[in-house]
Amino acid sequence: MSVGAWEPQVSGPQNETSEEFNREQLLRLIEIAESDKPFTESVGAFEKVPSTLIRLPFQHWIEESEHWNSAQLWQLIRFFTLAEMKLPGWDAGAESAVIPLAKVLKQRSTPLTKEQLLWIRQNSNNRYLPYGPL
């Protein structure tokens, strides 16, 4: 009789942060942010998206942003701003995905406009948005 080594499949947060999963989910979130429907009507569209997505490490968002254009990043910023305010468990504070995404836009020489900054302020009570703790 031989004894082999059993290696369990990895599940949980590691799988949820795979590039393929995130891009598919992020595309859905971008579509939600772009739609004219009120945010709360779209809740069913992202029920399976883990709330931990908004709190992924800063570097993850910097790397992930390479796959998206500036308009798409703005839509992600809009989505995460609204999600934090309207969905239970999506609060992120200084860990919000909005912060690295706004930094990427600034690095691309397409910083948030005055109108965008005002929109974030009007739709969030997170004092760290959009640029993080100072």
DSSP file with accessible surface (Angstrom, degrees, kcal/mol):
  #  RESIDUE AA STRUCTURE BP1 BP2  ACC     N-H-->O    O-->H-N    N-H-->O    O-->H-N    TCO  KAPPA ALPHA  PHI   PSI    X-CA   Y-CA   Z-CA
    1    1 A M              0   0  230      0, 0.0     2,-0.3     0, 0.0     0, 0.0   0.000 360.0 360.0 360.0 132.2    0.0    0.0    0.0
    2    2 A S        -     0   0  112      0, 0.0     2,-0.6     0, 0.0     0, 0.0  -0.833 360.0-142.4-110.6 151.3    1.4    3.4   -0.9
    3    3 A V        -     0   0  134     -2,-0.3     2,-0.2     2,-0.0     0, 0.0  -0.949  19.8-165.3-113.7 118.4    0.6    6.7    0.6
    4    4 A G        -     0   0   68     -2,-0.6     2,-0.5     1,-0.0     0, 0.0  -0.560  26.6-102.8 -97.6 167.0    0.3    9.6   -1.7
    5    5 A A        -     0   0   93     -2,-0.2     2,-0.5     2,-0.0    -1,-0.0  -0.781  29.9-147.3 -91.4 128.3    0.3   13.3   -0.9
    6    6 A W        -     0   0  208     -2,-0.5     0, 0.0     2,-0.0     0, 0.0  -0.845  11.7-169.4 -97.2 126.3   -3.1   14.9   -1.1
    7    7 A E        -     0   0  166     -2,-0.5     3,-0.1     3,-0.0    -2,-0.0  -0.949  16.4-140.0-117.0 111.0   -3.1   18.5   -2.2
    8    8 A P        -     0   0   77      0, 0.0     2,-0.2     0, 0.0     3,-0.0  -0.309  26.4-102.2 -67.8 151.4   -6.4   20.3   -1.7
    9    9 A Q        -     0   0  186      1,-0.1     2,-0.4     0, 0.0     0, 0.0  -0.519  39.7-112.5 -69.6 141.7   -7.6   22.7   -4.4
   10   10 A V        +     0   0   88     -2,-0.2     2,-0.3    -3,-0.1    -1,-0.1  -0.602  46.7 167.4 -77.6 130.5   -7.1   26.3   -3.4
   11   11 A S        +     0   0   91     -2,-0.4     3,-0.4     4,-0.0     0, 0.0  -0.880  31.8  44.8-134.0 170.2  -10.3   28.1   -2.8
   12   12 A G  S >> S-     0   0   27     -2,-0.3     4,-1.7     1,-0.2     3,-0.7  -0.672 110.7  -5.7  98.6-151.0  -11.3   31.3   -1.3
   13   13 A P  H 3> S+     0   0   86      0, 0.0     4,-1.2     0, 0.0    -1,-0.2   0.808 126.1  61.6 -56.5 -33.3   -9.8   34.8   -1.8
   14   14 A Q  H >4 S+     0   0  120     -3,-0.4     3,-0.5     1,-0.2     4,-0.1   0.940 109.0  41.8 -61.3 -44.8   -6.9   33.5   -3.9
   15   15 A N  H X4 S+     0   0   93     -3,-0.7     3,-1.3     1,-0.2    -1,-0.2   0.857 109.9  58.8 -67.9 -35.0   -9.3   32.2   -6.6
   16   16 A E  H 3< S+     0   0   68     -4,-1.7    -1,-0.2     1,-0.3    -2,-0.2   0.718 103.9  51.9 -69.3 -19.3  -11.4   35.2   -6.4
   17   17 A T  T << S+     0   0   48     -4,-1.2    -1,-0.3    -3,-0.5    -2,-0.2   0.331  77.2 128.5-101.5  10.1   -8.5   37.5   -7.3
   18   18 A S    <>  -     0   0   54     -3,-1.3     4,-2.5     1,-0.1     5,-0.2  -0.321  68.9-118.5 -63.5 149.8   -7.4   35.6  -10.4
   19   19 A E  H  > S+     0   0  115      1,-0.2     4,-2.6     2,-0.2     5,-0.2   0.905 111.4  50.9 -58.2 -45.4   -7.1   37.9  -13.4
   20   20 A E  H  > S+     0   0  154      2,-0.2     4,-2.0     1,-0.2     5,-0.2   0.940 111.9  46.8 -60.6 -46.7   -9.7   36.2  -15.5
   21   21 A F  H  > S+     0   0   56     -6,-0.2     4,-2.5     1,-0.2     5,-0.3   0.952 114.0  47.8 -60.8 -47.7  -12.3   36.3  -12.7
   22   22 A N  H  X S+     0   0    0     -4,-2.5     4,-3.6     1,-0.2     5,-0.2   0.906 110.5  50.1 -63.3 -42.9  -11.6   40.0  -12.0
   23   23 A R  H  X S+     0   0   61     -4,-2.6     4,-2.2    -5,-0.2    -1,-0.2   0.911 112.4  46.7 -65.9 -40.8  -11.8   41.1  -15.6
   24   24 A E  H  X S+     0   0  111     -4,-2.0     4,-1.6    -5,-0.2    -1,-0.2   0.940 118.5  42.0 -63.6 -46.6  -15.1   39.4  -16.2
   25   25 A Q  H  X S+     0   0   10     -4,-2.5     4,-2.2    -5,-0.2    -2,-0.2   0.908 113.1  53.0 -67.5 -41.4  -16.5   40.7  -13.0
   26   26 A L  H  X S+     0   0    0     -4,-3.6     4,-2.6    -5,-0.3    -1,-0.2   0.887 105.2  54.8 -63.5 -37.9  -15.0   44.2  -13.5
   27   27 A L  H  X S+     0   0   75     -4,-2.2     4,-2.3    -5,-0.2    -1,-0.2   0.923 108.4  49.1 -61.0 -41.3  -16.5   44.4  -17.0
   28   28 A R  H  X S+     0   0   76     -4,-1.6     4,-2.1     1,-0.2    -2,-0.2   0.904 110.9  50.1 -63.4 -39.5  -20.0   43.7  -15.5
   29   29 A L  H  X S+     0   0    0     -4,-2.2     4,-2.4     2,-0.2    -2,-0.2   0.892 108.9  51.7 -67.4 -37.8  -19.3   46.4  -12.8
   30   30 A I  H  X S+     0   0    3     -4,-2.6     4,-2.2     2,-0.2    -2,-0.2   0.930 109.2  50.8 -62.0 -44.5  -18.3   48.9  -15.5
   31   31 A E  H  X S+     0   0  108     -4,-2.3     4,-1.3     1,-0.2    -2,-0.2   0.895 109.6  50.5 -61.7 -39.3  -21.5   48.1  -17.4
   32   32 A I  H  < S+     0   0   17     -4,-2.1     3,-0.4     1,-0.2    -1,-0.2   0.938 110.8  48.6 -63.2 -46.1  -23.6   48.7  -14.3
   33   33 A A  H  < S+     0   0    5     -4,-2.4    -2,-0.2     1,-0.2    -1,-0.2   0.852 112.8  48.8 -64.2 -33.5  -21.8   52.0  -13.6
   34   34 A E  H  < S+     0   0  102     -4,-2.2    -1,-0.2    -5,-0.2    -2,-0.2   0.717  92.9  97.9 -78.3 -21.5  -22.5   53.1  -17.2
   35   35 A S  S  < S-     0   0   44     -4,-1.3     4,-0.1    -3,-0.4    -3,-0.0  -0.226  74.4-133.1 -70.1 158.7  -26.1   52.2  -17.2
   36   36 A D  S    S+     0   0  168      2,-0.1    -1,-0.1     3,-0.0     3,-0.1   0.525  74.0 109.2 -85.9  -7.9  -28.9   54.7  -16.7
   37   37 A K  S    S-     0   0  118     -5,-0.1     5,-0.1     1,-0.1    -2,-0.0  -0.432  84.3 -97.3 -68.9 144.0  -30.6   52.4  -14.2
   38   38 A P    >>  -     0   0   68      0, 0.0     3,-1.4     0, 0.0     4,-0.6  -0.317  35.2-116.5 -58.1 143.7  -30.5   53.5  -10.6
   39   39 A F  G >4 S+     0   0   20      1,-0.3     3,-1.5     2,-0.2     4,-0.2   0.871 112.2  57.0 -52.8 -43.5  -27.7   51.7   -8.7
   40   40 A T  G >4 S+     0   0   89      1,-0.3     3,-0.8     2,-0.2    -1,-0.3   0.763  99.6  59.8 -67.0 -22.0  -30.0   49.8   -6.4
   41   41 A E  G <4 S+     0   0  124     -3,-1.4     3,-0.3     1,-0.2    -1,-0.3   0.687 101.8  55.3 -75.2 -18.6  -31.9   48.3   -9.3
   42   42 A S  G XX S+     0   0    8     -3,-1.5     3,-1.7    -4,-0.6     4,-0.5   0.393  72.5 107.9 -93.9   2.6  -28.7   46.6  -10.5
   43   43 A V  G X4 S+     0   0   49     -3,-0.8     3,-1.7     1,-0.3     4,-0.3   0.879  73.2  58.6 -51.6 -42.5  -27.9   44.9   -7.2
   44   44 A G  G >4 S+     0   0   50     -3,-0.3     3,-0.9     1,-0.3    -1,-0.3   0.807  94.9  66.5 -59.7 -27.2  -28.8   41.4   -8.6
   45   45 A A  G <4 S+     0   0   43     -3,-1.7    -1,-0.3     1,-0.2    -2,-0.2   0.724 112.8  29.3 -69.9 -21.0  -26.2   41.8  -11.3
   46   46 A F  G X< S+     0   0    7     -3,-1.7     3,-1.4    -4,-0.5    -1,-0.2   0.133  78.6 117.5-128.3  25.7  -23.3   41.7   -8.8
   47   47 A E  T <  S+     0   0  146     -3,-0.9    -2,-0.1     1,-0.3    -1,-0.1   0.855  81.9  49.0 -57.8 -35.8  -24.6   39.6   -6.0
   48   48 A K  T 3  S+     0   0  182     -4,-0.3    -1,-0.3    -3,-0.1    -2,-0.1   0.465  86.1 102.6 -86.9  -1.6  -21.9   37.0   -6.7
   49   49 A V  S <  S-     0   0    6     -3,-1.4     2,-0.1   -24,-0.1    -3,-0.1  -0.722  79.5-120.8 -81.7 123.2  -19.1   39.6   -6.7
   50   50 A P    >   -     0   0   24      0, 0.0     3,-1.9     0, 0.0     4,-0.3  -0.413   6.9-135.2 -68.4 138.1  -17.3   39.4   -3.4
   51   51 A S  G >  S+     0   0   37      1,-0.3     3,-1.1     2,-0.2     4,-0.3   0.715 100.6  75.7 -64.3 -18.3  -17.3   42.6   -1.4
   52   52 A T  G >  S+     0   0   62      1,-0.2     3,-1.3     2,-0.2    -1,-0.3   0.684  74.0  82.5 -67.3 -14.0  -13.6   42.1   -0.7
   53   53 A L  G X  S+     0   0    3     -3,-1.9     3,-1.4     1,-0.3    -1,-0.2   0.886  85.5  55.9 -56.0 -39.1  -13.0   43.2   -4.3
   54   54 A I  G <  S+     0   0    0     -3,-1.1    43,-1.0     1,-0.3    -1,-0.3   0.739 109.3  47.6 -67.9 -20.0  -13.1   46.8   -3.2
   55   55 A R  G <  S+     0   0   72     -3,-1.3    -1,-0.3    -4,-0.3    -2,-0.2   0.137  76.8 136.2-110.8  20.7  -10.3   46.1   -0.7
   56   56 A L  S <  S-     0   0   17     -3,-1.4     5,-0.1     1,-0.1    -3,-0.0  -0.287  70.2 -75.6 -62.2 155.6   -7.8   44.3   -2.8
   57   57 A P    >>  -     0   0   89      0, 0.0     4,-1.4     0, 0.0     3,-0.7  -0.151  39.0-116.5 -56.2 147.6   -4.2   45.4   -2.3
   58   58 A F  H 3> S+     0   0   91      1,-0.3     4,-1.8     2,-0.2     3,-0.3   0.878 114.5  54.4 -48.3 -49.1   -3.2   48.7   -3.9
   59   59 A Q  H 3> S+     0   0  105      1,-0.2     4,-2.5     2,-0.2     5,-0.3   0.849 100.7  60.0 -62.4 -33.9   -0.7   47.0   -6.2
   60   60 A H  H <> S+     0   0   32     -3,-0.7     4,-2.8     1,-0.2    -1,-0.2   0.936 107.3  45.6 -58.3 -45.1   -3.3   44.7   -7.6
   61   61 A W  H  X S+     0   0    2     -4,-1.4     4,-2.0    -3,-0.3    -1,-0.2   0.864 109.9  54.0 -69.6 -34.7   -5.3   47.7   -8.8
   62   62 A I  H  < S+     0   0   29     -4,-1.8     4,-0.5     2,-0.2    -1,-0.2   0.952 115.0  40.7 -62.0 -47.1   -2.2   49.4  -10.2
   63   63 A E  H >< S+     0   0  102     -4,-2.5     3,-1.1     1,-0.2     4,-0.2   0.912 114.8  51.4 -68.3 -42.0   -1.4   46.2  -12.2
   64   64 A E  H >< S+     0   0    5     -4,-2.8     3,-2.1    -5,-0.3    -1,-0.2   0.852  97.2  68.3 -65.3 -31.9   -5.1   45.6  -13.2
   65   65 A S  G >< S+     0   0    5     -4,-2.0     3,-1.9     1,-0.3    -1,-0.2   0.749  82.2  75.1 -63.6 -20.3   -5.5   49.1  -14.5
   66   66 A E  G <  S+     0   0  144     -3,-1.1    -1,-0.3    -4,-0.5    -2,-0.2   0.731  92.8  55.2 -62.5 -20.3   -3.1   48.3  -17.4
   67   67 A H  G <  S+     0   0   96     -3,-2.1     2,-0.4    -4,-0.2    -1,-0.3   0.397 103.5  64.2 -93.4   1.8   -6.0   46.4  -18.9
   68   68 A W  S <  S-     0   0   24     -3,-1.9     2,-0.1    -4,-0.1     0, 0.0  -0.949  75.7-125.7-129.8 147.6   -8.5   49.2  -18.9
   69   69 A N     >  -     0   0   86     -2,-0.4     4,-2.2     1,-0.1     5,-0.2  -0.342  38.9 -99.0 -83.1 172.6   -8.7   52.6  -20.6
   70   70 A S  H  > S+     0   0   36      1,-0.2     4,-2.2     2,-0.2     5,-0.2   0.865 122.2  54.0 -63.2 -36.8   -9.2   55.8  -18.6
   71   71 A A  H  > S+     0   0   64      1,-0.2     4,-1.8     2,-0.2    -1,-0.2   0.905 109.6  48.6 -65.0 -39.5  -13.0   55.9  -19.2
   72   72 A Q  H  > S+     0   0   46      2,-0.2     4,-2.1     1,-0.2    -2,-0.2   0.893 108.8  53.2 -67.3 -38.2  -13.4   52.4  -17.9
   73   73 A L  H  X S+     0   0    0     -4,-2.2     4,-2.5     1,-0.2    -2,-0.2   0.903 106.6  52.9 -63.8 -38.3  -11.3   53.3  -14.8
   74   74 A W  H  X S+     0   0   36     -4,-2.2     4,-2.6     1,-0.2    -1,-0.2   0.918 107.7  51.3 -62.3 -40.5  -13.6   56.2  -14.2
   75   75 A Q  H  X S+     0   0   26     -4,-1.8     4,-2.8     1,-0.2    -1,-0.2   0.897 109.2  50.4 -64.4 -37.8  -16.6   53.8  -14.4
   76   76 A L  H  X S+     0   0    1     -4,-2.1     4,-2.9     2,-0.2     5,-0.3   0.917 109.2  51.5 -64.7 -40.9  -14.9   51.5  -11.8
   77   77 A I  H  X S+     0   0    0     -4,-2.5     4,-2.3     2,-0.2    -2,-0.2   0.939 111.2  48.3 -59.6 -45.1  -14.4   54.5   -9.6
   78   78 A R  H  X S+     0   0   56     -4,-2.6     4,-2.3     2,-0.2     5,-0.2   0.938 112.3  48.7 -60.5 -47.0  -18.0   55.4   -9.9
   79   79 A F  H  X S+     0   0    0     -4,-2.8     4,-3.1     1,-0.2     5,-0.2   0.954 113.5  44.9 -59.6 -51.1  -19.1   51.8   -9.1
   80   80 A F  H  X S+     0   0    0     -4,-2.9     4,-2.1     1,-0.2    -1,-0.2   0.861 111.1  54.4 -65.6 -33.7  -16.9   51.5   -6.1
   81   81 A T  H  X S+     0   0    0     -4,-2.3     4,-1.1    -5,-0.3    -1,-0.2   0.951 115.1  39.4 -62.3 -47.6  -17.9   54.9   -4.7
   82   82 A L  H  X S+     0   0   19     -4,-2.3     4,-2.5    -5,-0.2     5,-0.3   0.895 112.9  55.5 -69.9 -40.2  -21.6   53.9   -4.9
   83   83 A A  H  X S+     0   0    0     -4,-3.1     4,-2.4     1,-0.2     7,-0.3   0.911 104.6  53.9 -60.3 -41.1  -21.1   50.4   -3.7
   84   84 A E  H  < S+     0   0   20     -4,-2.1    -1,-0.2     1,-0.2    -2,-0.2   0.866 116.1  38.9 -62.7 -33.6  -19.4   51.6   -0.6
   85   85 A M  H  < S+     0   0   78     -4,-1.1    -1,-0.2    -3,-0.2    -2,-0.2   0.820 126.6  31.0 -84.7 -32.1  -22.3   53.8    0.2
   86   86 A K  H  < S+     0   0  109     -4,-2.5    -3,-0.2    -5,-0.1    -2,-0.2   0.603 104.6  69.3-110.3 -12.9  -25.2   51.6   -0.8
   87   87 A L  S >< S-     0   0   21     -4,-2.4     3,-1.5    -5,-0.3     4,-0.2  -0.920  78.1-119.5-115.4 132.2  -24.2   48.0   -0.2
   88   88 A P  T 3  S+     0   0  121      0, 0.0   -37,-0.1     0, 0.0    -3,-0.1  -0.390  97.8  18.6 -65.5 137.3  -23.6   46.3    3.1
   89   89 A G  T 3  S+     0   0   38     -5,-0.1    -5,-0.1    -2,-0.1     0, 0.0   0.436  96.5 100.0  85.7  -0.5  -20.1   45.0    3.6
   90   90 A W    <   +     0   0   15     -3,-1.5    -5,-0.1    -7,-0.3    -6,-0.1   0.370  44.8 124.5 -99.1   6.0  -18.6   47.1    0.9
   91   91 A D        +     0   0  108     -4,-0.2    -6,-0.1     1,-0.1   -36,-0.0  -0.409  25.9 164.0 -66.8 139.9  -17.2   49.8    3.2
   92   92 A A    >   -     0   0   11      1,-0.1     3,-2.4    -2,-0.1    -1,-0.1   0.560  12.2-174.7-135.0 -19.9  -13.4   50.2    2.6
   93   93 A G  G >  S-     0   0   26      1,-0.3     3,-1.4     2,-0.2    -1,-0.1  -0.242  79.4  -3.7  56.2-129.2  -12.1   53.5    4.1
   94   94 A A  G 3  S+     0   0   46      1,-0.3    -1,-0.3    38,-0.1    32,-0.0   0.562 132.9  63.8 -74.3  -6.0   -8.5   54.0    3.2
   95   95 A E  G <  S+     0   0  126     -3,-2.4    -1,-0.3    37,-0.1    -2,-0.2   0.347  74.2 135.0 -96.5   6.0   -8.4   50.6    1.5
   96   96 A S    X   -     0   0    0     -3,-1.4     3,-1.2     1,-0.1   -41,-0.2  -0.242  61.7-132.4 -61.4 140.1  -10.9   51.5   -1.2
   97   97 A A  T 3> S+     0   0    0    -43,-1.0     4,-1.9     1,-0.3     5,-0.2   0.734 101.5  75.6 -62.3 -21.1  -10.1   50.6   -4.8
   98   98 A V  H 3> S+     0   0    0      1,-0.2     4,-2.7     2,-0.2    -1,-0.3   0.887  88.0  59.4 -58.6 -37.8  -11.0   54.2   -5.7
   99   99 A I  H <> S+     0   0   14     -3,-1.2     4,-2.0     1,-0.2    -1,-0.2   0.956 109.2  37.7 -64.4 -54.4   -7.7   55.4   -4.3
  100  100 A P  H  > S+     0   0    4      0, 0.0     4,-2.3     0, 0.0    -1,-0.2   0.889 116.2  54.5 -66.9 -31.7   -5.3   53.5   -6.6
  101  101 A L  H  X S+     0   0    1     -4,-1.9     4,-2.0     2,-0.2    -2,-0.2   0.920 108.9  47.6 -66.6 -40.4   -7.6   53.9   -9.6
  102  102 A A  H  X S+     0   0    0     -4,-2.7     4,-2.1    28,-0.3    -1,-0.2   0.896 110.4  53.5 -65.3 -36.4   -7.6   57.7   -9.1
  103  103 A K  H  X S+     0   0   93     -4,-2.0     4,-2.5    -5,-0.2    -2,-0.2   0.912 106.4  52.1 -64.5 -40.9   -3.8   57.6   -8.8
  104  104 A V  H  X S+     0   0    5     -4,-2.3     4,-1.9     2,-0.2    -1,-0.2   0.923 107.9  51.3 -62.2 -43.6   -3.5   55.7  -12.1
  105  105 A L  H  <>S+     0   0    5     -4,-2.0     5,-2.6     1,-0.2    -1,-0.2   0.917 110.1  49.9 -60.7 -39.7   -5.6   58.3  -13.8
  106  106 A K  H ><5S+     0   0  123     -4,-2.1     3,-1.5     1,-0.2    -2,-0.2   0.916 109.5  50.9 -64.0 -42.0   -3.3   61.0  -12.4
  107  107 A Q  H 3<5S+     0   0  122     -4,-2.5    -1,-0.2     1,-0.3    -2,-0.2   0.804 105.8  56.4 -65.8 -28.6   -0.2   59.1  -13.6
  108  108 A R  T 3<5S-     0   0   82     -4,-1.9    -1,-0.3    -5,-0.2    -2,-0.2   0.353 118.4-113.2 -81.5   3.0   -1.8   58.8  -17.1
  109  109 A S  T < 5S+     0   0  104     -3,-1.5    -3,-0.2    -5,-0.1    -2,-0.1   0.800  95.1 103.8  64.5  29.2   -2.1   62.6  -17.2
  110  110 A T      < +     0   0   62     -5,-2.6    -4,-0.1    -6,-0.2    -3,-0.1  -0.485  53.6 177.3-129.7  60.4   -5.9   62.3  -17.1
  111  111 A P        -     0   0   65      0, 0.0    -8,-0.1     0, 0.0    -9,-0.0  -0.135  43.8 -76.4 -63.6 163.7   -6.6   63.2  -13.5
  112  112 A L        -     0   0   11    -10,-0.2     2,-0.1     1,-0.1   -10,-0.0  -0.345  52.8-125.3 -57.9 137.3  -10.1   63.4  -12.2
  113  113 A T     >  -     0   0   62     -3,-0.1     4,-2.7     1,-0.1     5,-0.2  -0.322  24.6-103.1 -78.7 169.4  -11.8   66.6  -13.3
  114  114 A K  H  > S+     0   0  151      1,-0.2     4,-2.5     2,-0.2     5,-0.2   0.908 124.6  52.2 -58.7 -41.8  -13.4   69.0  -11.0
  115  115 A E  H  > S+     0   0  137      2,-0.2     4,-2.3     1,-0.2    -1,-0.2   0.894 110.1  48.2 -62.7 -41.1  -16.8   67.6  -11.9
  116  116 A Q  H  > S+     0   0   40      2,-0.2     4,-2.4     1,-0.2    -2,-0.2   0.916 110.9  50.3 -66.6 -42.4  -15.7   64.1  -11.2
  117  117 A L  H  X S+     0   0   51     -4,-2.7     4,-2.3     1,-0.2    -2,-0.2   0.921 111.5  48.5 -61.4 -42.6  -14.2   65.1   -7.8
  118  118 A L  H  X S+     0   0   87     -4,-2.5     4,-2.4    -5,-0.2    -2,-0.2   0.902 109.1  53.7 -64.1 -38.9  -17.5   66.8   -6.9
  119  119 A W  H  X S+     0   0   50     -4,-2.3     4,-1.4     2,-0.2    -2,-0.2   0.928 109.0  48.5 -61.5 -45.1  -19.5   63.7   -8.0
  120  120 A I  H  < S+     0   0    1     -4,-2.4     3,-0.5     1,-0.2     4,-0.5   0.938 112.1  48.9 -60.2 -46.1  -17.3   61.6   -5.6
  121  121 A R  H >< S+     0   0  145     -4,-2.3     3,-0.6     1,-0.2    -1,-0.2   0.877 112.1  48.9 -61.8 -38.4  -17.8   64.0   -2.7
  122  122 A Q  H 3< S+     0   0  148     -4,-2.4    -1,-0.2     1,-0.2    -2,-0.2   0.732 117.5  40.7 -72.9 -23.4  -21.6   64.1   -3.3
  123  123 A N  T 3< S+     0   0   46     -4,-1.4     2,-0.3    -3,-0.5    -1,-0.2   0.234 112.6  53.6-112.1  12.2  -21.9   60.3   -3.5
  124  124 A S    <   -     0   0   20     -3,-0.6   -42,-0.1    -4,-0.5   -43,-0.1  -1.000  44.6-167.1-146.5 148.3  -19.5   59.3   -0.7
  125  125 A N        +     0   0  131     -2,-0.3     2,-0.8    -3,-0.0    -4,-0.1   0.186  58.6 118.8-113.0  13.5  -18.9   59.9    3.0
  126  126 A N    >   -     0   0   13      1,-0.2     3,-1.7   -45,-0.1   -41,-0.0  -0.700  53.0-158.4 -80.0 109.8  -15.5   58.2    2.8
  127  127 A R  T 3  S+     0   0  191     -2,-0.8    -1,-0.2     1,-0.3    -6,-0.0   0.628  85.4  64.4 -68.5 -11.4  -13.1   60.9    3.8
  128  128 A Y  T 3> S+     0   0   60      2,-0.1     4,-3.2     3,-0.1    -1,-0.3   0.589  82.0 141.0 -87.0 -11.7  -10.2   59.1    2.1
  129  129 A L  T <4  +     0   0    3     -3,-1.7    -5,-0.0     1,-0.2   -35,-0.0  -0.615  60.8   1.7 -84.3 142.1  -11.6   59.4   -1.4
  130  130 A P  T  4 S+     0   0    3      0, 0.0   -28,-0.3     0, 0.0    -1,-0.2  -0.999 137.0  22.9 -98.7  -6.3  -10.3   59.9   -4.0
  131  131 A Y  T  4 S-     0   0   82      1,-0.3    -2,-0.2   -29,-0.1    -3,-0.1   0.355  94.6-124.3-108.2   7.2   -6.6   60.2   -3.1
  132  132 A G     <  -     0   0    8     -4,-3.2    -1,-0.3   -39,-0.1     2,-0.1  -0.168  57.2 -19.0  85.9-175.7   -6.3   58.3    0.2
  133  133 A P              0   0   85      0, 0.0    -5,-0.1     0, 0.0    -6,-0.0  -0.412 360.0 360.0 -68.8 137.1   -4.9   59.4    3.6
  134  134 A L              0   0  205     -2,-0.1    -2,-0.1     0, 0.0    -6,-0.0  -0.680 360.0 360.0 -99.2 360.0   -2.7   62.5    3.3
